[in-house]
Amino acid sequence: MWLDMMSAVQQRAGHERGREMHRARQRAETLRRHDEERRREERRKEERRKEEQHRQLEELRRRQEQQRMEGRKRLEERRKLAENAKRARVHKERTERRMAEAWRVYEVNWGELAAKDQLKFDNIPWPTAETPKAAEEITPDAVKNFVLSPMHSQDMAPKDRIRNALRRWHPDKFGRVLGKVDEGNKVEVKEGADIVVRCLNEMLEKENETL
């Protein structure tokens, strides 16, 4: 009887130790799983941190590249503006020199006109910067730009310039020049002279209206 009781107690104790060991293993397993989950979460956080760092670095590089491109674009725009300004300045200077030279030649040719016996259309010193090949190339703008150019006669008012030109091109005075023109060119020269006189008269009318 006593032995049976002792055996039963030992069995219960063994069972209890077994259950305790099982619970201990469960706790250890739970702790292990928790530890693994914690490490996985730390790895995930580290990966997210690295991804964010990489994203920020890429964004920084993108912005820096964009700034470099914008800087190069601004430099190119400034270079083009400077080149355009230079070309415009050079063109203006050439145009002014060409206009001044054209006026000088115009005055010289008028001075030599009286010594010539026979004239053609090309021999007439027309009041235009570019020598016309025919009467139709003599336009109001060409005459105005030439007569009123700031590259000559700066001491004369616009109206005085126009009046001087009209005295030179008046049909009565220009008739002596026309008398020297070759018959084959006379009609074209007269047409050109009439165009010049009309242009000058229109310019004088506009000057009078501004008073």
Stockholm file with secondary structure:
# STOCKHOLM 1.0

chainA/1-211         MWLDMMSAVQQRAGHERGREMHRARQRAETLRRHDEERRREERRKEERRKEEQHRQLEELRRRQEQQRMEGRKRLEERRKLAENAKRARVHKERTERRMAEAWRVYEVNWGELAAKDQLKFDNIPWPTAETPKAAEEITPDAVKNFVLSPMHSQDMAPKDRIRNALRRWHPDKFGRVLGKVDEGNKVEVKEGADIVVRCLNEMLEKENETL
#=GR chainA/1-211 SS CHHHHHHHHHHHHHHHHHHHHHHHHHHHHHHHHHHHHHHHHHHHHHHHHHHHHHHHHHHHHHHHHHHHHHHHHHHHHHHHHHHHHHHHHHHHHHHHHHHHHHHHHHHHHHHHHTTCSCBCGGGSCCSSSSCCSSGGGCCHHHHHHHHTCTTSCTTSCHHHHHHHHHHHHCHHHHHHHHTTBCHHHHHHHHHHHHHHHHHHHHHHHHHHHTC
#=GC SS_cons         CHHHHHHHHHHHHHHHHHHHHHHHHHHHHHHHHHHHHHHHHHHHHHHHHHHHHHHHHHHHHHHHHHHHHHHHHHHHHHHHHHHHHHHHHHHHHHHHHHHHHHHHHHHHHHHHHTTCSCBCGGGSCCSSSSCCSSGGGCCHHHHHHHHTCTTSCTTSCHHHHHHHHHHHHCHHHHHHHHTTBCHHHHHHHHHHHHHHHHHHHHHHHHHHHTC
//
